[in-house]
Amino acid sequence: KQWYQRRVRGGPGRPTPGRPTIKDQIAEAMLLRDKEKRGKAKHVPTGEGDAELVERLSNVMATLTRHPEAWQFNEPVNEDFAPYYYTLIENPKDFNMIERAVIDQQYKSISEFVDEINLVFTNCYDY
């Protein structure tokens, strides 16, 4: 939770100069999702189609998975450490599953991707 508050919600942290933070990347993705919902952006906001979408989503996933405190979200939950997790959580999701879906081009919009990222954190809070 502290990692999420520091990096995603914009709390203290040391962003690398010239590189967007996780907060910036997710905020951009959420903005694009909102534009999609209002009909201002149908698929991908600018030109290159699926290749651009995959590149953008891959960049966000690379940033998320490389974070030192993201290890608990990178792989499926081990019930030895989280008893009854799969009984309590209806739709378990981890970064590895999302990353594979990005590579396989299963996301047709940014809103689908953002919803999946949010599901990872929602599952964590619910458990």
DSSP file (Angstrom, degrees, kcal/mol; ACC not computed):
  #  RESIDUE AA STRUCTURE BP1 BP2  ACC     N-H-->O    O-->H-N    N-H-->O    O-->H-N    TCO  KAPPA ALPHA  PHI   PSI    X-CA   Y-CA   Z-CA
    1    1 A K     >        0   0    0      0, 0.0     4,-2.5     0, 0.0     5,-0.2   0.000 360.0 360.0 360.0 -39.7    0.0    0.0    0.0
    2    2 A Q  H  >  +     0   0    0      1,-0.2     4,-2.8     2,-0.2     5,-0.2   0.912 360.0  51.2 -63.4 -41.2    2.8    2.4    0.8
    3    3 A W  H  >>S+     0   0    0      1,-0.2     4,-2.9     2,-0.2     5,-0.6   0.931 110.3  49.6 -59.6 -45.0    4.4    1.7   -2.6
    4    4 A Y  I  >>S+     0   0    0      1,-0.2     5,-1.7     2,-0.2     4,-1.6   0.920 113.4  45.5 -60.6 -45.1    1.1    2.5   -4.3
    5    5 A Q  I  <5S+     0   0    0     -4,-2.5     6,-1.6     3,-0.2    -1,-0.2   0.899 117.2  44.4 -67.2 -40.1    0.6    5.7   -2.4
    6    6 A R  I  <5S+     0   0    0     -4,-2.8     5,-0.2    -5,-0.2    -2,-0.2   0.956 127.4  23.7 -69.2 -50.1    4.2    6.9   -3.0
    7    7 A R  I  <5S+     0   0    0     -4,-2.9    16,-0.9    -5,-0.2    -3,-0.2   0.887 130.4  33.7 -89.7 -42.2    4.5    6.0   -6.7
    8    8 A V  I  <<S+     0   0    0     -4,-1.6    -3,-0.2    -5,-0.6    -4,-0.1   0.898 122.4  41.7 -87.0 -41.2    1.0    5.9   -8.1
    9    9 A R  S   <S-     0   0    0     -5,-1.7    -1,-0.2    -4,-0.1    -3,-0.1   0.483 115.3-108.4 -88.0  -1.1   -0.7    8.6   -6.1
   10   10 A G        +     0   0    0     -6,-0.3    -4,-0.2    -4,-0.2    -3,-0.2   0.715  64.6 147.6  90.2  21.7    2.2   11.0   -6.3
   11   11 A G        -     0   0    0     -6,-1.6    -5,-0.1    -5,-0.2    -1,-0.1   0.056  62.7 -39.9 -72.2-166.9    3.6   10.9   -2.8
   12   12 A P  S    S+     0   0    0      0, 0.0     2,-0.3     0, 0.0    -1,-0.2  -0.267  82.7 124.0 -60.6 142.2    7.3   11.3   -2.0
   13   13 A G        -     0   0    0     -3,-0.1    -6,-0.0     2,-0.1     0, 0.0  -0.944  61.4-102.8 179.4 172.4    9.6    9.5   -4.4
   14   14 A R        -     0   0    0     -2,-0.3     2,-0.1     3,-0.0    -7,-0.0  -0.775  34.4-165.0-118.1  86.8   12.5   10.2   -6.7
   15   15 A P        -     0   0    0      0, 0.0     6,-0.1     0, 0.0    -2,-0.1  -0.416  28.9-110.2 -67.9 147.3   11.4   10.3  -10.3
   16   16 A T    >   -     0   0    0      4,-0.1     3,-2.1     1,-0.1    -2,-0.0  -0.644  38.7-107.7 -76.5 127.7   14.1   10.1  -12.9
   17   17 A P  T 3  S+     0   0    0      0, 0.0    -1,-0.1     0, 0.0    -3,-0.0  -0.305 102.9  15.8 -57.6 135.9   14.5   13.4  -14.7
   18   18 A G  T 3  S+     0   0    0      1,-0.2    -2,-0.0    -3,-0.0     0, 0.0   0.317 108.1  95.4  84.5  -8.4   13.2   13.2  -18.2
   19   19 A R  S <  S-     0   0    0     -3,-2.1    -1,-0.2     0, 0.0     2,-0.1  -0.946  78.6-116.0-115.5 136.0   11.3   10.0  -17.6
   20   20 A P        -     0   0    0      0, 0.0    -4,-0.1     0, 0.0     2,-0.1  -0.408  30.7-125.0 -67.7 143.7    7.6    9.9  -16.8
   21   21 A T     >  -     0   0    0      1,-0.1     4,-2.4    -2,-0.1     5,-0.2  -0.301  26.8-103.2 -78.4 169.5    6.7    8.5  -13.4
   22   22 A I  H  > S+     0   0    0      1,-0.2     4,-2.9     2,-0.2     5,-0.3   0.913 125.2  55.4 -58.3 -41.8    4.3    5.6  -12.9
   23   23 A K  H  > S+     0   0    0    -16,-0.9     4,-2.7     1,-0.2    -1,-0.2   0.925 108.3  47.4 -57.6 -45.6    1.8    8.3  -11.7
   24   24 A D  H  > S+     0   0    0      2,-0.2     4,-2.4     1,-0.2    -1,-0.2   0.916 113.4  47.8 -62.9 -43.9    2.2   10.2  -15.0
   25   25 A Q  H  X S+     0   0    0     -4,-2.4     4,-2.2     2,-0.2    -2,-0.2   0.918 115.4  43.4 -66.0 -43.8    1.9    7.1  -17.2
   26   26 A I  H  X S+     0   0    0     -4,-2.9     4,-2.7     2,-0.2    -1,-0.2   0.892 112.7  53.4 -70.2 -37.5   -1.2    5.8  -15.4
   27   27 A A  H  X S+     0   0    0     -4,-2.7     4,-2.4    -5,-0.3    -2,-0.2   0.912 110.1  48.1 -61.6 -41.3   -2.7    9.3  -15.3
   28   28 A E  H  X S+     0   0    0     -4,-2.4     4,-2.5     2,-0.2    -2,-0.2   0.919 111.9  49.3 -64.0 -42.9   -2.2    9.5  -19.1
   29   29 A A  H  X S+     0   0    0     -4,-2.2     4,-2.2     1,-0.2    -2,-0.2   0.901 112.1  48.2 -63.3 -40.2   -3.7    6.1  -19.6
   30   30 A M  H  X S+     0   0    0     -4,-2.7     4,-2.4     2,-0.2    -1,-0.2   0.885 110.3  51.8 -68.2 -37.7   -6.7    7.1  -17.4
   31   31 A L  H  X S+     0   0    0     -4,-2.4     4,-2.1     2,-0.2    -2,-0.2   0.923 111.2  47.1 -62.2 -44.2   -7.1   10.3  -19.4
   32   32 A L  H  X S+     0   0    0     -4,-2.5     4,-2.3     2,-0.2    -2,-0.2   0.873 109.9  53.9 -65.4 -36.6   -7.1    8.4  -22.6
   33   33 A R  H  X S+     0   0    0     -4,-2.2     4,-2.3     2,-0.2    -2,-0.2   0.923 108.2  49.5 -62.1 -43.5   -9.6    5.9  -21.2
   34   34 A D  H  X S+     0   0    0     -4,-2.4     4,-1.7     1,-0.2    -2,-0.2   0.886 109.6  51.4 -63.7 -38.3  -12.0    8.8  -20.3
   35   35 A K  H  X>S+     0   0    0     -4,-2.1     5,-2.4     2,-0.2     6,-1.1   0.896 108.5  52.5 -64.0 -39.1  -11.6   10.2  -23.8
   36   36 A E  H ><5S+     0   0    0     -4,-2.3     3,-1.3     4,-0.2    -2,-0.2   0.934 108.0  50.6 -59.5 -46.1  -12.5    6.8  -25.2
   37   37 A K  H 3<5S+     0   0    0     -4,-2.3    -1,-0.2     1,-0.3    -2,-0.2   0.835 110.7  48.9 -64.0 -32.2  -15.6    6.6  -23.0
   38   38 A R  H 3<5S-     0   0    0     -4,-1.7    -1,-0.3    -5,-0.2    -2,-0.2   0.502 117.8-114.0 -84.9  -3.3  -16.7   10.1  -24.2
   39   39 A G  T <<5S+     0   0    0     -3,-1.3    -3,-0.2    -4,-0.5     3,-0.2   0.556  86.9 114.8  86.0   8.2  -16.1    9.0  -27.8
   40   40 A K  S   <S+     0   0    0     -5,-2.4     2,-0.4     1,-0.3    -4,-0.2   0.728  82.4  32.8 -84.1 -21.9  -13.2   11.4  -28.5
   41   41 A A        -     0   0    0     -6,-1.1    -1,-0.3     1,-0.1    -2,-0.3  -0.942  67.4-175.4-134.4 112.8  -10.7    8.6  -28.9
   42   42 A K  S    S-     0   0    0     -2,-0.4    -1,-0.1     2,-0.2    -2,-0.1   0.944  74.1 -20.0 -76.5 -49.0  -12.0    5.4  -30.4
   43   43 A H  S    S+     0   0    0      1,-0.4    67,-0.5    66,-0.1    -7,-0.1   0.667 128.0   1.9-127.2 -68.4   -9.1    3.0  -30.2
   44   44 A V        -     0   0    0     65,-0.1    -1,-0.4     1,-0.1    -2,-0.2  -0.992  66.1-128.8-129.5 137.2   -5.7    4.6  -29.9
   45   45 A P  S    S+     0   0    0      0, 0.0     2,-0.3     0, 0.0    -1,-0.1   0.814  87.3  32.2 -62.3 -33.7   -5.2    8.3  -29.6
   46   46 A T  S >  S-     0   0    0      3,-0.1     3,-0.6    -5,-0.0     2,-0.2  -0.935  97.2 -81.2-131.6 156.7   -2.6    8.7  -32.3
   47   47 A G  T 3  S+     0   0    0     -2,-0.3    -3,-0.0     1,-0.2     5,-0.0   0.190  94.1  77.8 -21.8 -41.2   -1.8    7.0  -35.5
   48   48 A E  T >  S-     0   0    0      1,-0.2     3,-0.8    -2,-0.2    -1,-0.2   0.494  74.9-151.6 -78.7   0.0    0.1    3.8  -35.4
   49   49 A G  T <>  -     0   0    0     -3,-0.6     4,-1.8     1,-0.2     3,-0.5  -0.444  64.8  -4.1  75.4-142.0   -2.8    1.5  -34.4
   50   50 A D  H 3> S+     0   0    0      1,-0.2     4,-2.9     2,-0.2    -1,-0.2   0.824 129.6  60.1 -61.4 -35.3   -2.1   -1.6  -32.4
   51   51 A A  H <> S+     0   0    0     -3,-0.8     4,-2.1     1,-0.2    -1,-0.2   0.908 107.4  45.9 -61.5 -41.3    1.6   -1.3  -32.5
   52   52 A E  H  > S+     0   0    0     -3,-0.5     4,-2.6     2,-0.2    -1,-0.2   0.906 112.5  50.5 -68.3 -40.7    1.5    2.1  -30.7
   53   53 A L  H  X S+     0   0    0     -4,-1.8     4,-2.6     2,-0.2     5,-0.3   0.941 111.6  47.8 -61.4 -47.4   -1.0    0.7  -28.1
   54   54 A V  H  X S+     0   0    0     -4,-2.9     4,-2.5     1,-0.2    -1,-0.2   0.901 112.1  50.4 -61.0 -41.5    1.2   -2.3  -27.4
   55   55 A E  H  X S+     0   0    0     -4,-2.1     4,-2.1    -5,-0.2    -1,-0.2   0.932 112.2  46.1 -64.0 -45.3    4.3   -0.1  -27.1
   56   56 A R  H  X S+     0   0    0     -4,-2.6     4,-1.9     1,-0.2    -2,-0.2   0.937 115.7  45.1 -62.6 -46.5    2.6    2.3  -24.6
   57   57 A L  H  X S+     0   0    0     -4,-2.6     4,-2.4     1,-0.2    -1,-0.2   0.874 111.4  53.5 -67.5 -36.5    1.1   -0.5  -22.5
   58   58 A S  H  X S+     0   0    0     -4,-2.5     4,-2.6    -5,-0.3    -1,-0.2   0.887 107.0  52.5 -64.1 -38.6    4.4   -2.3  -22.5
   59   59 A N  H  X S+     0   0    0     -4,-2.1     4,-2.0     2,-0.2    -2,-0.2   0.912 110.1  47.6 -63.5 -42.6    6.2    0.8  -21.3
   60   60 A V  H  X S+     0   0    0     -4,-1.9     4,-2.4     1,-0.2    -2,-0.2   0.932 113.5  48.0 -63.7 -44.4    3.8    1.1  -18.4
   61   61 A M  H  X S+     0   0    0     -4,-2.4     4,-3.0     1,-0.2     5,-0.3   0.891 109.3  53.0 -65.2 -38.8    4.1   -2.6  -17.5
   62   62 A A  H  X S+     0   0    0     -4,-2.6     4,-1.6     1,-0.2    -1,-0.2   0.914 111.0  47.3 -62.0 -41.6    7.9   -2.4  -17.7
   63   63 A T  H  X S+     0   0    0     -4,-2.0     4,-0.6    -5,-0.2    -2,-0.2   0.920 115.1  45.9 -65.2 -43.8    7.9    0.6  -15.2
   64   64 A L  H >< S+     0   0    0     -4,-2.4     3,-0.9     1,-0.2    -2,-0.2   0.940 113.8  46.3 -65.6 -47.8    5.5   -1.2  -12.9
   65   65 A T  H 3< S+     0   0    0     -4,-3.0    -1,-0.2     1,-0.2    -2,-0.2   0.763 108.5  55.9 -72.1 -24.2    7.3   -4.6  -12.8
   66   66 A R  H 3< S+     0   0    0     -4,-1.6    -1,-0.2    -5,-0.3    -2,-0.2   0.635  79.1 111.5 -81.1 -13.2   10.8   -3.1  -12.3
   67   67 A H  S X< S-     0   0    0     -3,-0.9     3,-1.9    -4,-0.6     4,-0.2  -0.386  74.3-129.3 -63.5 136.4    9.8   -1.2   -9.2
   68   68 A P  T 3  S+     0   0    0      0, 0.0     3,-0.5     0, 0.0    -1,-0.1   0.770 106.8  46.6 -60.1 -26.7   11.5   -2.8   -6.1
   69   69 A E  T 3  S+     0   0    0      1,-0.2     3,-0.4     2,-0.1   -66,-0.1   0.313  92.2  81.4 -98.3   9.6    8.2   -3.0   -4.2
   70   70 A A    X>  +     0   0    0     -3,-1.9     3,-2.2     1,-0.2     4,-0.9   0.472  58.2 101.9 -90.8  -1.7    6.2   -4.5   -7.1
   71   71 A W  H >> S+     0   0    0     -3,-0.5     3,-0.7     1,-0.3     4,-0.6   0.828  75.8  57.8 -54.4 -35.7    7.5   -8.1   -6.5
   72   72 A Q  H 34 S+     0   0    0     -3,-0.4    -1,-0.3     1,-0.2    -2,-0.1   0.670 110.7  43.5 -72.4 -14.2    4.3   -9.1   -4.7
   73   73 A F  H <4 S+     0   0    0     -3,-2.2    22,-3.3     1,-0.1    23,-0.4   0.513  95.9  78.0-103.3  -8.1    2.2   -8.2   -7.8
   74   74 A N  H << S+     0   0    0     -4,-0.9    22,-0.9    -3,-0.7    -2,-0.1   0.801  98.8  31.2 -75.6 -29.5    4.5   -9.7  -10.5
   75   75 A E  S  < S-     0   0    0     -4,-0.6    20,-0.2    20,-0.1     3,-0.1  -0.821  99.6 -78.4-124.8 162.6    3.5  -13.3  -10.0
   76   76 A P        -     0   0    0      0, 0.0     2,-0.1     0, 0.0    -1,-0.1  -0.232  60.8 -90.7 -58.7 152.0    0.2  -15.1   -9.0
   77   77 A V        -     0   0    0     -4,-0.1     2,-0.6     1,-0.1     9,-0.1  -0.407  33.8-136.5 -67.4 136.3   -0.5  -15.2   -5.3
   78   78 A N    >>  -     0   0    0      1,-0.1     3,-1.5    -2,-0.1     4,-1.5  -0.855   4.6-148.5 -94.5 121.1    0.8  -18.1   -3.4
   79   79 A E  T 34 S+     0   0    0     -2,-0.6    -1,-0.1     1,-0.3     5,-0.1   0.645  93.4  71.7 -69.1 -12.1   -1.8  -19.5   -1.0
   80   80 A D  T 34 S+     0   0    0      1,-0.2    -1,-0.3     2,-0.1    -3,-0.0   0.850 111.3  31.2 -65.0 -32.2    0.9  -20.6    1.4
   81   81 A F  T <4 S+     0   0    0     -3,-1.5    -2,-0.2     1,-0.2    -1,-0.2   0.670 131.5  35.2 -97.4 -21.6    1.4  -16.9    2.1
   82   82 A A  S >< S-     0   0    0     -4,-1.5     3,-1.7     0, 0.0     4,-0.2  -0.693  84.6-151.8-134.3  79.7   -2.2  -15.7    1.5
   83   83 A P  T 3  S+     0   0    0      0, 0.0    -3,-0.1     0, 0.0    -4,-0.0  -0.203  76.7   5.9 -57.3 140.5   -4.5  -18.4    2.8
   84   84 A Y  T >> S+     0   0    0     -5,-0.1     4,-2.2     1,-0.1     3,-0.6   0.607  84.6 137.4  64.9  15.6   -7.9  -18.7    1.1
   85   85 A Y  H <> S+     0   0    0     -3,-1.7     4,-2.7     1,-0.3    -1,-0.1   0.934  72.0  46.0 -56.5 -48.4   -7.0  -16.0   -1.5
   86   86 A Y  H 34 S+     0   0    0     -4,-0.2    -1,-0.3     1,-0.2    -2,-0.0   0.654 111.9  53.0 -74.6 -13.7   -8.5  -17.8   -4.4
   87   87 A T  H <4 S+     0   0    0     -3,-0.6    -1,-0.2     1,-0.1    -2,-0.2   0.842 116.9  37.2 -80.6 -38.2  -11.6  -18.5   -2.4
   88   88 A L  H  < S+     0   0    0     -4,-2.2     2,-0.6     1,-0.1    -2,-0.2   0.798 108.9  65.3 -85.5 -31.0  -12.1  -14.8   -1.5
   89   89 A I     <  -     0   0    0     -4,-2.7    -1,-0.1    -5,-0.2    34,-0.0  -0.849  60.6-167.4-102.8 118.3  -11.0  -13.2   -4.7
   90   90 A E  S    S+     0   0    0     -2,-0.6    -1,-0.2     1,-0.2    -4,-0.0   0.875  82.9  27.6 -71.1 -39.8  -13.2  -13.9   -7.7
   91   91 A N  S    S-     0   0    0     28,-0.1    -1,-0.2     2,-0.0    32,-0.1  -0.677  77.9-165.0-128.4  77.5  -10.9  -12.6  -10.5
   92   92 A P        +     0   0    0      0, 0.0     2,-0.3     0, 0.0    28,-0.1  -0.350  13.3 177.1 -65.4 142.8   -7.3  -12.8   -9.4
   93   93 A K        -     0   0    0     26,-0.2     2,-0.3    27,-0.1   -18,-0.1  -0.996   9.8-178.5-147.0 142.6   -4.9  -10.8  -11.6
   94   94 A D     >  -     0   0    0     -2,-0.3     4,-1.9   -20,-0.1     3,-0.2  -0.902  42.5-103.7-137.1 168.0   -1.1  -10.2  -11.5
   95   95 A F  H  > S+     0   0    0    -22,-3.3     4,-2.9    -2,-0.3   -21,-0.2   0.838 117.9  58.4 -63.1 -33.8    1.3   -8.1  -13.5
   96   96 A N  H  > S+     0   0    0    -22,-0.9     4,-2.2   -23,-0.4    -1,-0.2   0.916 106.7  47.6 -62.9 -42.7    2.6  -11.2  -15.3
   97   97 A M  H  > S+     0   0    0     -3,-0.2     4,-1.9     2,-0.2    -1,-0.2   0.902 113.8  47.7 -63.4 -41.0   -0.9  -12.0  -16.6
   98   98 A I  H  X S+     0   0    0     -4,-1.9     4,-2.2     2,-0.2    -2,-0.2   0.909 109.8  52.5 -67.1 -42.1   -1.4   -8.4  -17.7
   99   99 A E  H  X S+     0   0    0     -4,-2.9     4,-2.3     1,-0.2    -2,-0.2   0.903 109.3  49.1 -61.8 -41.7    2.0   -8.3  -19.4
  100  100 A R  H  X S+     0   0    0     -4,-2.2     4,-2.5     1,-0.2    -1,-0.2   0.893 109.6  52.3 -63.8 -38.7    1.2  -11.5  -21.4
  101  101 A A  H  <>S+     0   0    0     -4,-1.9     5,-3.0     2,-0.2     6,-0.5   0.871 108.9  50.6 -65.4 -35.9   -2.1  -10.0  -22.4
  102  102 A V  H ><5S+     0   0    0     -4,-2.2     3,-1.4     3,-0.2    -2,-0.2   0.944 111.9  46.7 -64.1 -47.7   -0.3   -6.9  -23.7
  103  103 A I  H 3<5S+     0   0    0     -4,-2.3    -2,-0.2     1,-0.3    -1,-0.2   0.883 112.6  49.5 -62.3 -39.2    2.1   -9.0  -25.7
  104  104 A D  T 3<5S-     0   0    0     -4,-2.5    -1,-0.3    -5,-0.2    -2,-0.2   0.422 112.2-123.7 -80.4   2.4   -0.7  -11.1  -27.1
  105  105 A Q  T < 5 +     0   0    0     -3,-1.4    -3,-0.2    -4,-0.2    -2,-0.1   0.873  62.5 145.1  56.8  42.6   -2.6   -7.9  -28.0
  106  106 A Q      < +     0   0    0     -5,-3.0     2,-0.6    -6,-0.1    -4,-0.2   0.694  48.1  82.6 -80.9 -19.5   -5.6   -8.8  -26.0
  107  107 A Y        +     0   0    0     -6,-0.5     3,-0.1     1,-0.1   -54,-0.0  -0.775  51.4 179.3 -89.5 122.2   -6.3   -5.2  -25.0
  108  108 A K        +     0   0    0     -2,-0.6     2,-0.3     1,-0.1    -1,-0.1   0.487  69.7  25.7 -97.7  -6.4   -8.2   -3.3  -27.7
  109  109 A S  S  > S-     0   0    0      1,-0.1     4,-1.3   -56,-0.0     3,-0.2  -0.983  75.4-118.1-151.4 161.0   -8.4   -0.1  -25.6
  110  110 A I  H  > S+     0   0    0    -67,-0.5     4,-2.8    -2,-0.3     5,-0.2   0.835 111.4  63.1 -68.4 -32.9   -6.5    1.7  -22.9
  111  111 A S  H  > S+     0   0    0      1,-0.2     4,-2.3     2,-0.2    -1,-0.2   0.884 100.3  52.1 -63.2 -37.3   -9.5    1.5  -20.7
  112  112 A E  H  > S+     0   0    0      2,-0.2     4,-1.7     1,-0.2    -1,-0.2   0.927 111.9  47.3 -61.1 -43.8   -9.4   -2.3  -20.6
  113  113 A F  H  X S+     0   0    0     -4,-1.3     4,-2.2     2,-0.2    -2,-0.2   0.932 111.8  48.5 -63.5 -48.4   -5.8   -2.1  -19.6
  114  114 A V  H  X S+     0   0    0     -4,-2.8     4,-2.7     1,-0.2    -1,-0.2   0.892 109.1  54.2 -61.8 -39.7   -6.3    0.5  -16.9
  115  115 A D  H  X S+     0   0    0     -4,-2.3     4,-1.8    -5,-0.2    -1,-0.2   0.886 108.3  49.6 -61.7 -38.3   -9.2   -1.6  -15.5
  116  116 A E  H  X S+     0   0    0     -4,-1.7     4,-1.6     2,-0.2    -2,-0.2   0.908 110.7  49.0 -67.9 -42.0   -6.9   -4.6  -15.2
  117  117 A I  H  X S+     0   0    0     -4,-2.2     4,-1.4     1,-0.2     3,-0.3   0.936 111.7  49.6 -61.3 -45.7   -4.2   -2.7  -13.4
  118  118 A N  H  X S+     0   0    0     -4,-2.7     4,-2.7     1,-0.2    -1,-0.2   0.852 104.9  59.0 -61.8 -33.8   -6.8   -1.3  -11.0
  119  119 A L  H  X S+     0   0    0     -4,-1.8     4,-2.9     2,-0.2    -1,-0.2   0.880 100.2  56.4 -63.4 -37.8   -8.1   -4.9  -10.5
  120  120 A V  H  X S+     0   0    0     -4,-1.6     4,-1.6    -3,-0.3    -1,-0.2   0.943 113.7  39.4 -57.5 -48.1   -4.7   -5.9   -9.2
  121  121 A F  H  X S+     0   0    0     -4,-1.4     4,-2.4     2,-0.2    -2,-0.2   0.862 113.9  54.1 -73.2 -35.6   -4.7   -3.2   -6.5
  122  122 A T  H  X S+     0   0    0     -4,-2.7     4,-2.9     2,-0.2     5,-0.2   0.924 108.0  50.4 -62.7 -44.5   -8.4   -3.7   -5.8
  123  123 A N  H  X S+     0   0    0     -4,-2.9     4,-2.4     2,-0.2    -1,-0.2   0.902 109.7  51.7 -59.6 -40.5   -7.8   -7.5   -5.2
  124  124 A C  H  < S+     0   0    0     -4,-1.6    -2,-0.2    -5,-0.2    -1,-0.2   0.945 113.2  43.1 -61.5 -48.7   -5.0   -6.6   -2.8
  125  125 A Y  H  < S+     0   0    0     -4,-2.4    -2,-0.2     1,-0.2    -1,-0.2   0.890 113.5  52.1 -65.7 -39.1   -7.1   -4.2   -0.8
  126  126 A D  H  <        0   0    0     -4,-2.9    -1,-0.2     1,-0.3    -2,-0.2   0.886 360.0 360.0 -65.6 -38.4  -10.1   -6.6   -0.8
  127  127 A Y     <        0   0    0     -4,-2.4    -1,-0.3    -5,-0.2    -2,-0.2   0.506 360.0 360.0 -69.9 360.0   -8.0   -9.4    0.5
